[in-house]
Amino acid sequence: MIVDSHCHLNYGTLQEDLDGVLDRAKDAGISTMLAINARLSEYDEVLTIAEQYDHIFCTVGSHPHEAEKESGITKDELIAKSHNDNVIGIGETGLDYYYEHAPRDLQKDNFRAHIAASRETGLPLIVHARDADEDTIDVMREEMEKGAYPAVIHCFTASRELAEATLEMGCYISISGIVTFRSAKDLQETVKIIPRNRLLIETDAPYLAPVPMRGKPNEPSYVKYTAEFLSELLDWPLEELCKTTTDNFFNLFSKAKRPEAAI
């Protein structure tokens, strides 16, 4: 059994063929999925999906790309929306300086509001970090000094320095299908320093399909290809990798009800 710790089930082909997507995920041994809220305006949409299925949970949050459109987010707003059994995390949030879709100061303000909500609720923070390593580390460290909060760096593609800094803060790191790309040699080396009890795997579907599905719309069933690649890369038996990353997910997202088949 495998957990897809980060997917966007309300987007594109996933939403259009949700029953088929879930059937294929079941056939691939995907026991649990975490549907990510990337825009607060879509929160109800994501929550509705999670409420329909026992093995799907969701988050509440606003992606850094939305920081201008959804500026002024408060921790109280996030906390209020987290008061649902299906909501098990805060985010995704963070900093993205690659596209510059939103001013950096607004990204940081929203990031800090999400961190405050995570700290107060105890729900894990889902962090997006792209081309913003230094500021991500600085914000997270400054906020850690105000009080600890649980977190995962999702779809990790950043530097070894960011990995080491966030691991030192107690964070988990989630690896997507990007690790299977031929061009991802640096990432493949960084993955080797992640403690096995802090590793998660994800699709980020419908984006970033792994080899051998690269170029196709991604979906949760494809997380098995990332698991198989990591098993070879880390010389780690696939069954043990799947069990450990599943355990890690439920250790971090402790609000989630664990399905019997994943125990």
N, C-alpha and C positions, 0 to 999 in steps of 0.2 A: 504494500500500500504506500502511496506517495501523496504528499500534500502539495498543491499549487498555492504557494503563499502570497501570490500577487497576480491578479488578473482583472480585466475590465469587462465584465460580462454584459454590461449595458451598452457596449460599443459595437458598431459595424456588424460583421458576419456572426459574431457571437450572439448578439441580441436577435438577429434575424433568424437564426437556426438554433435557438437555445436548447430545445429538446434534443436535437441531434448532437450538439456539442456535449451535453451532459451524458448522453448514452455512450459516446465515444470515450469520454473521460472514465466512465465506469468500467468499460471494457479494458482500458489501459491501466486500471488499478489505482485511479486517483480517488482517494478516500474523502478528501476535504478540499475546499477551495475558499480563498479569501477574495471577495469581490471588493475592489477598491473604489472609494468615492474620490473623484478627482476635481469635481466642481460641486460646491454646496448647492447650487441650483439643481443638481441631479441627485441629491441625497435620497429623496423619496423613491426615485426610480431604482436606485441600487438597493435600498432597504427592501423594496417590494420583492425583488429577486431573492434576497436572503430569507425573507419570511416564508417563501414558498417551498424551501428545500432544507431538510435537516442537516445536510452536509455542506451547506454554503453559509458563510458568515460575511460580514461586511464591515466597513470602516466609515468614519465621517471626516471629511477634510477637503482641502482645496490645494491643487497643484500650484507650484510657483508660477507657471505660465499664466494662471488666473489671478495673480496678485493685484493687478490693476482693476480688472473687472469685478473682483470680489475683495476689494480692499476693506480694511477696517474690521476684519474678523476678530471676534473676541473669544476668549477662553470660555466665557459663560455660554455663548452661543454653541460652541462645539460640545461642551459638557452636557447641555440640555439635550442635544441630539444623540448623545451617547447612551442615554438612559433607555436602552432597549436591549433585550437579551441577545439579539442578533448582531449588535455592534460591539466589536471586540478590539478595535484599534483606532488610533487618531492619525489621519493623513489620507492620501499622501501629501506631504509638505516638503519644504526644503528650499534649495537654491539652485537655479539653473541660469548660468551666464553664457551658455552656448548660443541660445537663440535670442536672448534678451527680449523676450515677449512682454516682460513687465519690469518696471524700474527696480533696481536692486534694493533700495530702501524699503519699498513696499513688500518685496519678497521676504526681507528680514523681519519686518513687523509681523507678517502672517506666520512666519516660521516660529517666532517667539510665542505667539498666541497659541499655536498648536502644542508647543512644548509645555506651556503652562497648563493646558488642558490635560496633557498626558501625565504630568506630575501630579495633578490634583485627583485624577480618576484612577491612576495606576495602569491605564490602558497603554499598550505599546505604541510608540511613535513610529510611523513609517516615513523614512527620510529619502528624498530624491536629491541627489547631488551630482551635478554635471558642470565641469569646468569651473567649480567654485570650491575647491578643496580647502583653501586657507580660510575663507570666510565661514564655511560649514564647520570646520574644527573650532574656530574662535567662538561662534555663536553657541555651539553645543557645550563647549567647556564653560563659557560664562554662565550658561543656564544650569549646568550641573552644579556649579558653586552655590546656586540658590536652592538646590535640592535635587536629588537624584530622580531620574525617570527612565523607564525601559525604552529601548529603541532598536530598530533594525534599519540598516542601510540597504535599501532595496535596489535590485538590478545593478549591482556593484560593477562599475567600470573605471573607477577613479584610481588614484595613485596608491602605492604601497604605504605612503605616509598617512593618507586618510584611513586606510585599513588599520594600521597600527594605532593611530590616535583614537579611533572609535572603539576598537577592541579594548584599549586601555580604559575607556569609559564604561565598559561592560556591555557594549552593544553587540548585537548579532549582525551577520552579513548574509545577504541573500544573493544567489547567483542565478542569472538568467541564461537563455540560450546563446547570448553573445560569447560566452566562454568557448563555444564550439566552433567559432569562426576562425579561419586560418590566420587572420590578422590579429588575433587576440593573445599573442604570445606573452605580453607583459601581464595581462590579467591572469592567464593560466599560471604564471609563476607566483603572483600574489595570492591566488587561491590556496596555494600550498602552505601559507602561514596562518590560515584561519583555523583556530581550534575546532575540532570536529563537533564539539558540543555547542558551537555558536554558528553553525552553518545551516542556512535554509536554501531551498531551491524554488524557482518560480518560472512562470512563462512571460509575464507582463503582456499577455495576450490582450488584444489581437496583434500586438507588435512583436518584432524581434524573434521570429520563428527560428529554432535551432537547425543546424545541419542534422539530418538531410532534408528538412522541410523549408529551408531558407528560401525566402521569396514568396512564400504562401502566407495567407492570413494565419496567425498563430492561434492556438487554442490549448486549453488545459491538458488535453491528452498528450500533447507534445512535450510536457515536462519530463516524460520518461527518457527522451533523447538526451536531455541535459544530465539527468541522473546517470545514464549509461556512460556518457563522456567523462563525468567527474569520477565515476568508479574506476575507469582506466587511468585517468590523469593522476589520481591519488593512490592508486594501487589499493583500493578499498572494495571489498566484496559488495556487489550491488545490493544484496539483501540487507546487509548491515548499514550501508549508506541510507537506504530508504527508511529503515527503522529509526536510525539516529536522527535524520532530518525531520522525520515525523514527530519523534519525541521532542526535538528542539522546538518545533512549532507550538506544540501544546504546552511546553514549559514557558515559552515567552507569552503566548496568547492564552493565558490561563483561564480567561472567561469563556473560552470556546468549550463546548461539550464535545468530548472525544467520542467518535463512533466506535462501537464495539469491535469492528473489524480492524481498527487501527491500534488496538491495545496490544 
